[in-house]
Amino acid sequence: MRKRFEQQIILGQLLIQDTKIPTAKRSGALPSLCAALKEIFVNKKWNSLVFEVLENKILSKNNNTGRPGMNLWQIFVLSQVRLCQNISYDELHDLANHHSLIRQIMGIETDFGFTKQSISHQNIIDNVKLLDDETVKELNNIIVAFGHETFKKKEAEALCLKTDSFVVESNVHFPTDYNLLWDSARKSLDMVTKLQAKQNLLGWRKIEDWRSDLKNKMRALGRASASGGKGKQERIHKTAQKYLTKAKALYAKLEKDKENFPQADIADMVILIELEKFMELLHKHIDLLERRVIKGEKIPHNEKLFSIFEQYTEWITKGKMRPNVELGKKVSITTDQFNLIIDYQVMEHESDSEIVPELAQRISSKYRINIWSFDKGYWHTNNKLILSEIVKTLVLPKKGKCNKLEKEEEHKPLFKKFRNKHSAVESNINELEHRGLNRCPDRGYPNFKRYIGLAVCAYNLKKIGEHLLAEMRKHEDACNIKKVA
């Protein structure tokens, strides 16, 4: 029976609206986040908008049944704290049970000497995961609107935007066809081991020998590839042949025996489905390794897989010295003059220039734009035509050689001024990476997208909170001056 939020006034209970936020400049990111969260909670307008989004996603149609869980406000607060602090669920669990500022913002803190409410580790994980990418995008739109009101933006005031992209890495090891083959083989053996734990499977008594032998052959191939000297290609060919022979024998044995594996309950069926998936990947990487090493073929990029677990992972080369290759997904962000991220997009095998038409339509439908700057990666003739219709001052440098007219345009003082200012978006990206968007630890593509959205929300709330704390410090200084006078 989940509730929106009802802070029961009991003896010793500390109220959210009475939370004292530290205003010292060196207090870190957490006070800024809590200042913004407190302001949202006490303001009826933004409170109701946030809860409306959370209710539509999390509350069931029949909310009078079921066991009590975390209320909607607690879910929202903890999801933001995790990404603001860039911490694991273990650290979040510790803060939720022992950090008095966070507990009071959540509405569960009591005064000294009274019974403390605690939240279990699994309860936090299960509830935060109820949010999805679309819900988080709606929440971010509300947070941006709240931020514009906080920064005293007039409704008629147009925005000055900057758009850039960066890579959020997925939690994968560096891929090669032979270590992906090993991943597929070991996971196939893991599924067989699970079935064997329930009942003794005939012909699988030496399953650990299969595992160790395959791993040894994989490592031997890795050493042969990394070493130099005379006859290197011959050594690689020989070790790869042995590795492939063993992997093919495993695949043949699994194919032969899988019909005799037990299917007694749903758990068995789930294990068998997983086994089929890993067997397909095993067969795929046997084929890729054989074609590349034994037959000497060059494998097309679209046939390659960079992780058998996070299969959405892309091999991204952005032309940088370090790192020259990144494994993950490109994310495009658009910031305004208040350093708020008003839009973000996870790019699906797209270049920067390909997302501009959709991006322009999405943002221009919600905001009036005065200035919009990009880097050269977003250049395309059609993009310039589309953006010129909706933007008063467009800063879109041409990729390649400029003609006389384009050269004159790019040397205008206004163009040069805002082109130089565009680099400020890199500081926003750097802070996002410190909010957790350097590498995503969550598994699965839906969780990857939600993680990015929550990081953007936490970043925006922190920026708003910094402004609120600055105003609070000004007020405190003014009060201190009056007392001295």
N, C-alpha and C positions, 0 to 999 in steps of 0.2 A: 504494500500500500504506500506508494510514493507520493510525497507532498511537494508543492511548490516551495514554500518556505514559511514555517511558522515557528518563530522563536518564542517558546513558552517562557513566560516570566516566572522563574522559580527562584528560591532563595540562593543568592550567590551568583546568579547568572549575569554575565557581562554583555551588554548590548552592543550590536554592531555600530550603531550611530555614535556610541561613546568611545570608540576606538581612538587611542592617541597614536598618531603616526609620527615617527621620528623625522625631524626636519633637517638634521645635519647633512651637509653636502656629501660627506663620505660614508653615508649609511649603506650604500650599495643600491642594487636594483629593486630589492623587495619592498622597501618603504614606498617607492614611487608606484609600484604595481598596486599595493594596498590602498594608497591614497585614491587612485583612480577607481578601484573596485568599491571603496566606501562611498565615493561620490555617486556612482551608478546606483548603489543600493538605496541611498537616502533620497535620490531624485525620483519621484513617482513616474515621470515620463519615461526615463531610460530604464528604470526598474521593470516597468510593465512590458516594454518592448523586448527586453532580453528574456524575460520569463515566458512571453508568448512564443518566441522561437523555440526555447527549450521544451516547453509543454507540447508543442506540435510534434517534436521529434521523439521525446522520451516517454511522456505519459501515455499509458494505454487507454483505450476507449472505456474499459471498465476498470476504474482506478480504485474501486472499493474492495478489491481482493488482492491477495498476494502478501508477501512478507515486507516489513518496513525496510527501506534501503536508504541510501544517502539522498537528501533532498536536492532539488535542482540547483540551488545556490551553491551548495557545497561542491557539487560536480563542476560547476563553472569555475569556482575559485581554484580548486586543486588542478584543473586542467591548465589554468593560466600560470600557476605557481611553478608547475613542472617545467614548462618551456621558458619562463622568465629566468629561472635559476639554472636551466640546462642540467637537470639532475635525473637520476634513475627513479624508478618506482620505489625502490628501497629507501632512498633518501627522502622522497616525497612522503612515504609512510612515517618516517621519523619526524619530519616537520609537522605533519598533520596531527601528531599525538603529543608533541613536546614544544612546539614553537608558539608562544602565547599570542604574538601578533597575528599569525595566520589563523589560529584557532578562534580568536575573537572576530576576525573578518568573516570566518565561516559561521559564527554564531553559536559555537559550542564551548567557549571558554567559560570557566567559573572562577570565582575568587579563591584565594588561598584557604585551604581547609575544607573545601567542598568536593564532592565526588566528581572525578573527571570522566567525561565521555571519551571513549577511544574508538578508533576506526581501524578495521582489519586491513591487512595488506591486499588481500584478494578483492575485498570490497572496493578499494580504490581503483584497482585495475579494471574490474568488471564495469564500473560505473563510468569512468572516463572514456572507455572504449564505446560507450553508447552514442557518443557524438560522431557524426560523419562529415565528410568534406563539404557537402552542400549546406548543412547546418552551420558549420564554422564560417563559411562565406557570408551567410546571413548575419551572423553575430559580428563579423568584421565590419560589415556595412553600417551596423548600428553603432559600433565603437568609433568608426570614422566620423559619423554624424555627431556623436557625442563630443568627439575631439574638436570638430570645427566650431561647435557651440562654446566649448571651453576656451579655445583660442580666440574667441570673439570674431569669428568670420561672419561677415554680413552675407545674407542670402544672395545678393546680387554680385558679390565679389567673385571674380573668375579665378581659376586655379593656375598655378605655374607648375607644370609637371615634368618629371624626369623618368624615363623608362630605360631599364637595363636588365640583363639576365646574368645568372650565375648557376653553378652546378651544386645540387644537393646530393651528396654521395649516399648510396644505399649501403647497407651493412654486409658487404661481400668481400671475399678474398680475391686476390688478383687471378683472373681466369686463364687457364690454358686448356687445350682439349684433353690432355692426359690427366690433369687433376680434376676436371669436371667428370671425366669417365670414372675416376676413383670415387667421387662424391655419389654418382649414380649407383655404382656397385655397392658401396657401403650402406647406403640407405635401403637398397633392395634387400641386403642381408639383415638390416635392422628390422624390416617388416617380417621377415621369416623368423627372426629371433623372438619377436612378440608372439607370433603364432605358436612357436615351439614352447614358449613358457606356459601356454594353456594346455597343450597336449604334446606328447612326444611324436615328432614328425620323422617318418622313415627316410633314411638317406641323408639326414642333415646333422649327424653326430659330430662331424668335423667342420662345423660352420666357422669356428674361429680360425681354423687353418686357411680356409678360403679368404677370410678377411686379411690375415697377416701376409699371406702370399701375394695377394693383389696389391697391398700397400707397399711391400718391398719392391715389387716390379715397377710400380709407379715412381717410387723414389729413385730407383736405378735409372729410369728413363730421364728423370729430372737432372740427375748428376751427369749423365751422358750429354744432355743438351747444354748444360752450363759449362762443361769442360772444353778445353781446346786440344791442340796437338794433332798429330798425324792420324788419319783414319777416323776422324770424328763422325762423319756421315755414316760410315759402316757400323760404328758402335751404336749410334742412334737407331739405325735400321734394325740391328740385331735385338736390342733391348725392347724396342717397340713391338717387334714380332712376338717376343715372348709374352709381353704384357697383353697384347691383343688376343693371343691364343688362350690365355687364362680367362680373360673377360668374355670371350665367345663361349668358352666352356660353361661359365657361370650362367650366361644368358640362356644357353641351351638347356641346362639343368632346371632353371626356373620355369622356362616355357613348358618343359615336360611334366614337372611336378605340381604346378599351380592348380591344376584341376582337382588334385587330391587334397589340397589344403582345406582345413575345416571351415565351415560356414554356419556355425551353430547359432550365432546371434548377430546383432547389428554391429557390435564392436569388431567381429571377424570380417564383416562385409566392408567396413571402413578401412581396415588394414589391407584387405585385398585390393580395394580401389587405389590406395596409395602405392601398393606394390606394382600394379599395372602402370601407374604414372612413372615410377622410377625405372621400370623395365623399358618403357619407351625411350626415356632419356639415356639409358644404358646403351640401347641399340643405336640411337642417334650418334652418340659420341664414339662408339666403336667404328661406325662408318666414317665419321669426320677424321679421326686419328689415322685410320687406314688410308684414306684418300690423300691426306696431307703428307704423311711420313713415308708410307710404303709406295704409293702410286705417284707421289710428287705433284699432286694437284694443288692449285691455289683456291682455297675455299672462299666463295662469295660471302660478303659481309652479312647479307640478309639470312644466310643459313646458320650463322654463328649464334651461340647462346653464351651469355656472360655470367650466369649463375643459374643453377638448377632450382634454387630456393626463391630468389627474387628475380623472376624471369622478365620483369619490366625493365631491368637495368640496361642502360645504354652505354656504349663506348663513346665518350665525348672528347674530342680534341678541339680546344679553343685557341690553339696557337700560342700558348704560354710556354715559358721556359720551365717553370716549376709550379704545379705539376703539368707535365706535357699531356697526360691522359688522365681523365677522371671517369669513374664508374658510378652512374646514378641517373638523375634526370635534370634537365635544364628547367629553371624556374625564372619567369619574367616578373619583375615587380615595377610598379609605377608609384612614385612618391610625389607629394605636393610641397608647397612652400613651408608647411608646418612640420615637414619630415614625417608625415603619416603615410603609411602604405595604403593607398585607396583601392588598389587592385593587384592581384597576383594570379598567376596562371602556371600550372605544371604543363610543360610542353611535351607533346606526344610525337616523337621523332620529327620535330619541326625545327626549321631554322628561325632565327629572329625575324627575318623579313616576312615569313609566311603567316605570322600571327597578327600582323598589324591591322588588316581590315576588320577582323572580329574584335580586336582590342579597341580600335577607334569607335566602333559602333557601341560597344559595351559601356565605355566611359563617357562618350558624348551624350548618351541617353540619360545620364544621371547628373552630369556636371557641365558647367560652362567653362571653357578652357581659353586662357589668354596666351600662354606660352607652353610649348611642349618640346622637349629636347630628347634626342636619341643619339646613339653612336652609329658608326658606319654599317654595322651588321644589320640594321633595320632598313637600310636603303633599298628601294625599288621604285621605278618610275610610277607605277600604279599607287604605291603607298603614299608617295608625295602628293599625287592628285587628290587622294581621299582625305589626307590630313589637312591639306591646304584649305579645304572647304569648311572645316570645323574649328581650325586653330587660327588665331590672329597672327601669332609669330611662331613659325615652325622652324626648329633647328634640327635638320636632318642632313648631315654631311653625306656627300656622294661617295660611293665606293668606286674607286678607279679615277681615271683622269677626267677633270672637269672641262666643259667647253667655256667659251668666253663669258656667256651670260651667267652660268653657274658659278664661275670663279668670282665674278663681281658680287654675286649674291652672298657667297660665303665669306667675303672680305668686308661686308658691311659691319659697322661697329656693334650694332645690336646682336647680329648673328654671332660674332666673335665673343661678345660678352657672355651670352648664355651658353655657348659651346664650352667656354672655359669653366662656367659654373656647373656644367653637367657632371663633372667628376665628383661632385659632392655626393652623388648617389652611391659611390663606392663605400663611403663611410656608413651609409644605411645598410648596405650588404654586409659589411664587416660586423656591424652590431647584430644583424640577424644571425650570422654564423656563431656569434657568441651566445645567442639565445637558443642555440641547438641546431641550426641549419647548416652546420658543417658536414655532419654525417647523421643519418637517421637510424636510430637503433631499433625501431619498430619493424615487425615483420609483416609482409603482405602489402600489396599496392594500395588498397583502401586506407590502411593504417599509415602508409607513407604520405598520402595526400592529406589526411587529417592532421598528421604531425606538422606538416608545413603550414597549414592554415592556423593551427593553434600557436605556432611560433610567431606568425604575423600578428595575430590578435594580442599576444603577450607583449610584443614589441610596441604596438600602438598604445596599449594601456600604459606601458612604462613611459612613453614619451608624454602622454597626457598627464600622468602622475608627476613627472618632473616639473611640468608647468605649474601644476597645483601646489607642489611643495615650494616652488620659487615664490608664488603668491603668498603662501603661508609665512615664509621667512620675511618677506617685505612687511607683512602685517605685524609680525613679532618685533621687527626692528623699529617700526613706527611706534609701537606701544612702549618699547624700552626707552625711546627718545623722550616720550611724554613723561615717563616716570622720572627720568633724570632731570627734566626741566621742572 
